[in-house]
């Protein structure tokens, strides 16, 4: 084609590194998924705990911002936001088993959105190798999301760990399959 640069060079070492990173990421996700499915209650609590830490950190940043704000209005707004984040973060950290139903609803919505996104991505990638694995991963995420919706509220204590584990495993298998499907 006229006007387009003709660069037929192929960087095999760079491609091999990229492929290895996909394989390692996939294997790590599979291992995390297996642990999460094996110990779903622990991973549910751990997820809530980590979210609590993030909320406390965000609250601390807003508190810092409120101290250094130039106007009373800015100080007040940042202070109120900081207080909300800090209270919610401390609550999540102090009460590890409460609020799991609400978090399960949030995780369910996230899984449904992610699943449909993966299915869309797989459909766009369809003629290439590995698209079916990504489609299967998307279907699995949607299936888990629908199952969690059906089982609520009884599933709240184990659902977050189980859902995140199943999703991590499905994504890990998809990444590994895509990496093994790549040809140099």
C-alpha beads as a LAMMPS data file, in Angstrom:
LAMMPS data file: protein, C-alpha beads

184 atoms
183 bonds

1 atom types
1 bond types

-500.0 500.0 xlo xhi
-500.0 500.0 ylo yhi
-500.0 500.0 zlo zhi

Masses

1 110.0

Atoms # bond

1 1 1 0.000 0.000 0.000
2 1 1 1.290 3.386 -0.926
3 1 1 2.172 5.736 1.905
4 1 1 2.260 3.105 4.677
5 1 1 5.623 2.141 6.127
6 1 1 6.634 -1.395 5.343
7 1 1 8.011 -2.752 8.602
8 1 1 8.119 -6.505 8.495
9 1 1 10.489 -6.866 11.449
10 1 1 9.191 -8.995 14.269
11 1 1 10.718 -8.735 17.731
12 1 1 10.612 -12.375 18.851
13 1 1 12.220 -11.826 22.287
14 1 1 9.759 -9.048 23.118
15 1 1 6.847 -11.191 21.964
16 1 1 8.113 -14.151 24.018
17 1 1 8.344 -11.946 27.137
18 1 1 4.804 -10.682 26.554
19 1 1 3.573 -14.244 26.160
20 1 1 5.409 -15.339 29.354
21 1 1 3.819 -12.456 31.298
22 1 1 0.371 -13.587 30.129
23 1 1 1.116 -17.157 31.221
24 1 1 2.413 -16.092 34.655
25 1 1 -0.509 -13.711 35.194
26 1 1 -2.902 -16.502 34.253
27 1 1 -1.244 -19.032 36.564
28 1 1 -1.225 -16.539 39.466
29 1 1 -4.932 -15.828 38.956
30 1 1 -5.668 -19.558 38.880
31 1 1 -3.763 -20.049 42.179
32 1 1 -5.587 -17.110 43.818
33 1 1 -8.867 -18.509 42.533
34 1 1 -8.194 -21.945 43.994
35 1 1 -7.307 -20.443 47.387
36 1 1 -10.360 -18.203 47.342
37 1 1 -12.711 -21.068 46.473
38 1 1 -11.099 -23.280 49.108
39 1 1 -11.440 -20.616 51.833
40 1 1 -14.375 -18.423 50.691
41 1 1 -15.270 -16.954 54.100
42 1 1 -11.674 -15.875 54.747
43 1 1 -11.437 -14.264 51.305
44 1 1 -14.803 -12.539 51.789
45 1 1 -13.564 -10.990 55.041
46 1 1 -10.169 -10.186 53.481
47 1 1 -11.871 -8.384 50.576
48 1 1 -13.963 -6.317 52.975
49 1 1 -10.884 -5.578 55.084
50 1 1 -8.879 -4.370 52.082
51 1 1 -11.745 -2.135 50.971
52 1 1 -11.818 -0.721 54.503
53 1 1 -8.105 0.096 54.282
54 1 1 -8.648 1.887 50.971
55 1 1 -11.480 3.949 52.474
56 1 1 -9.295 4.944 55.441
57 1 1 -6.481 5.984 53.072
58 1 1 -8.852 8.047 50.923
59 1 1 -10.277 9.636 54.076
60 1 1 -6.765 10.507 55.255
61 1 1 -6.038 12.229 51.937
62 1 1 -9.246 14.268 52.173
63 1 1 -8.406 15.138 55.792
64 1 1 -4.976 16.340 54.699
65 1 1 -6.623 18.360 51.937
66 1 1 -9.056 19.915 54.410
67 1 1 -6.192 21.032 56.682
68 1 1 -4.444 22.780 53.802
69 1 1 -7.529 24.245 52.115
70 1 1 -7.574 28.029 51.728
71 1 1 -11.213 28.747 52.481
72 1 1 -13.610 27.723 55.225
73 1 1 -15.988 26.265 52.616
74 1 1 -13.255 24.067 51.102
75 1 1 -12.087 23.005 54.553
76 1 1 -15.641 22.102 55.541
77 1 1 -16.401 20.140 52.365
78 1 1 -13.115 18.233 52.448
79 1 1 -13.513 17.639 56.178
80 1 1 -17.011 16.182 55.780
81 1 1 -15.886 13.938 52.913
82 1 1 -12.863 12.852 54.967
83 1 1 -15.079 12.083 57.944
84 1 1 -17.434 9.968 55.808
85 1 1 -14.589 7.963 54.288
86 1 1 -12.843 7.513 57.638
87 1 1 -16.007 6.426 59.451
88 1 1 -16.924 3.951 56.710
89 1 1 -13.357 2.635 56.518
90 1 1 -13.070 2.171 60.275
91 1 1 -16.499 0.507 60.335
92 1 1 -15.456 -1.939 57.600
93 1 1 -12.264 -2.730 59.501
94 1 1 -13.916 -3.037 62.918
95 1 1 -16.945 -5.096 61.842
96 1 1 -15.547 -7.774 59.527
97 1 1 -18.704 -9.867 59.163
98 1 1 -21.383 -7.164 58.903
99 1 1 -22.259 -5.604 55.603
100 1 1 -21.387 -8.670 53.557
101 1 1 -24.837 -8.673 51.915
102 1 1 -24.325 -5.160 50.537
103 1 1 -20.846 -6.018 49.363
104 1 1 -22.172 -9.204 47.758
105 1 1 -24.709 -7.129 45.793
106 1 1 -21.876 -4.822 44.663
107 1 1 -19.650 -7.769 43.667
108 1 1 -22.611 -9.365 41.843
109 1 1 -23.153 -6.202 39.777
110 1 1 -19.422 -5.995 39.066
111 1 1 -19.307 -9.617 37.900
112 1 1 -22.281 -9.105 35.586
113 1 1 -20.740 -5.993 34.024
114 1 1 -17.323 -7.644 33.717
115 1 1 -18.848 -10.799 32.234
116 1 1 -20.749 -8.933 29.552
117 1 1 -17.606 -6.863 28.868
118 1 1 -15.523 -10.013 28.399
119 1 1 -18.167 -11.469 26.097
120 1 1 -18.124 -8.271 24.029
121 1 1 -14.303 -8.335 23.913
122 1 1 -14.329 -12.019 22.897
123 1 1 -16.838 -11.349 20.130
124 1 1 -14.589 -8.595 18.738
125 1 1 -11.586 -10.935 18.930
126 1 1 -13.518 -13.851 17.431
127 1 1 -11.464 -14.871 14.426
128 1 1 -8.252 -15.000 16.491
129 1 1 -7.051 -17.800 18.725
130 1 1 -8.241 -17.771 22.312
131 1 1 -11.475 -15.857 21.735
132 1 1 -13.571 -18.822 22.909
133 1 1 -11.703 -18.930 26.238
134 1 1 -12.420 -15.263 26.831
135 1 1 -16.074 -15.857 25.897
136 1 1 -16.214 -18.776 28.362
137 1 1 -14.684 -16.556 31.041
138 1 1 -17.356 -13.931 30.393
139 1 1 -20.145 -16.508 30.488
140 1 1 -18.728 -17.875 33.765
141 1 1 -18.691 -14.370 35.308
142 1 1 -22.305 -13.766 34.259
143 1 1 -23.331 -17.223 35.538
144 1 1 -21.685 -16.619 38.930
145 1 1 -23.274 -13.155 39.126
146 1 1 -26.744 -14.548 38.404
147 1 1 -26.266 -17.383 40.910
148 1 1 -25.231 -14.923 43.615
149 1 1 -28.292 -12.810 42.867
150 1 1 -30.538 -15.846 43.236
151 1 1 -28.893 -17.055 46.474
152 1 1 -28.880 -13.704 48.308
153 1 1 -28.958 -13.062 51.285
154 1 1 -28.042 -16.580 52.433
155 1 1 -24.878 -16.618 50.339
156 1 1 -23.348 -13.425 51.755
157 1 1 -20.781 -15.046 54.068
158 1 1 -19.142 -17.163 51.395
159 1 1 -20.276 -15.526 48.168
160 1 1 -17.649 -12.811 47.807
161 1 1 -14.718 -15.203 48.240
162 1 1 -16.307 -17.861 46.049
163 1 1 -17.294 -15.426 43.295
164 1 1 -13.941 -13.682 43.194
165 1 1 -12.188 -17.059 43.213
166 1 1 -14.270 -18.457 40.361
167 1 1 -13.775 -15.260 38.367
168 1 1 -10.014 -15.250 39.014
169 1 1 -9.743 -18.876 37.891
170 1 1 -11.789 -18.295 34.731
171 1 1 -9.745 -15.214 33.841
172 1 1 -6.492 -17.051 34.587
173 1 1 -7.471 -19.959 32.350
174 1 1 -8.467 -17.528 29.579
175 1 1 -5.168 -15.597 29.791
176 1 1 -3.137 -18.789 29.815
177 1 1 -5.065 -20.229 26.874
178 1 1 -4.658 -17.015 24.891
179 1 1 -0.913 -17.008 25.640
180 1 1 -0.502 -20.633 24.560
181 1 1 -2.533 -19.869 21.431
182 1 1 -0.140 -17.103 20.376
183 1 1 2.237 -18.109 17.633
184 1 1 5.604 -16.523 16.947

Bonds

1 1 1 2
2 1 2 3
3 1 3 4
4 1 4 5
5 1 5 6
6 1 6 7
7 1 7 8
8 1 8 9
9 1 9 10
10 1 10 11
11 1 11 12
12 1 12 13
13 1 13 14
14 1 14 15
15 1 15 16
16 1 16 17
17 1 17 18
18 1 18 19
19 1 19 20
20 1 20 21
21 1 21 22
22 1 22 23
23 1 23 24
24 1 24 25
25 1 25 26
26 1 26 27
27 1 27 28
28 1 28 29
29 1 29 30
30 1 30 31
31 1 31 32
32 1 32 33
33 1 33 34
34 1 34 35
35 1 35 36
36 1 36 37
37 1 37 38
38 1 38 39
39 1 39 40
40 1 40 41
41 1 41 42
42 1 42 43
43 1 43 44
44 1 44 45
45 1 45 46
46 1 46 47
47 1 47 48
48 1 48 49
49 1 49 50
50 1 50 51
51 1 51 52
52 1 52 53
53 1 53 54
54 1 54 55
55 1 55 56
56 1 56 57
57 1 57 58
58 1 58 59
59 1 59 60
60 1 60 61
61 1 61 62
62 1 62 63
63 1 63 64
64 1 64 65
65 1 65 66
66 1 66 67
67 1 67 68
68 1 68 69
69 1 69 70
70 1 70 71
71 1 71 72
72 1 72 73
73 1 73 74
74 1 74 75
75 1 75 76
76 1 76 77
77 1 77 78
78 1 78 79
79 1 79 80
80 1 80 81
81 1 81 82
82 1 82 83
83 1 83 84
84 1 84 85
85 1 85 86
86 1 86 87
87 1 87 88
88 1 88 89
89 1 89 90
90 1 90 91
91 1 91 92
92 1 92 93
93 1 93 94
94 1 94 95
95 1 95 96
96 1 96 97
97 1 97 98
98 1 98 99
99 1 99 100
100 1 100 101
101 1 101 102
102 1 102 103
103 1 103 104
104 1 104 105
105 1 105 106
106 1 106 107
107 1 107 108
108 1 108 109
109 1 109 110
110 1 110 111
111 1 111 112
112 1 112 113
113 1 113 114
114 1 114 115
115 1 115 116
116 1 116 117
117 1 117 118
118 1 118 119
119 1 119 120
120 1 120 121
121 1 121 122
122 1 122 123
123 1 123 124
124 1 124 125
125 1 125 126
126 1 126 127
127 1 127 128
128 1 128 129
129 1 129 130
130 1 130 131
131 1 131 132
132 1 132 133
133 1 133 134
134 1 134 135
135 1 135 136
136 1 136 137
137 1 137 138
138 1 138 139
139 1 139 140
140 1 140 141
141 1 141 142
142 1 142 143
143 1 143 144
144 1 144 145
145 1 145 146
146 1 146 147
147 1 147 148
148 1 148 149
149 1 149 150
150 1 150 151
151 1 151 152
152 1 152 153
153 1 153 154
154 1 154 155
155 1 155 156
156 1 156 157
157 1 157 158
158 1 158 159
159 1 159 160
160 1 160 161
161 1 161 162
162 1 162 163
163 1 163 164
164 1 164 165
165 1 165 166
166 1 166 167
167 1 167 168
168 1 168 169
169 1 169 170
170 1 170 171
171 1 171 172
172 1 172 173
173 1 173 174
174 1 174 175
175 1 175 176
176 1 176 177
177 1 177 178
178 1 178 179
179 1 179 180
180 1 180 181
181 1 181 182
182 1 182 183
183 1 183 184
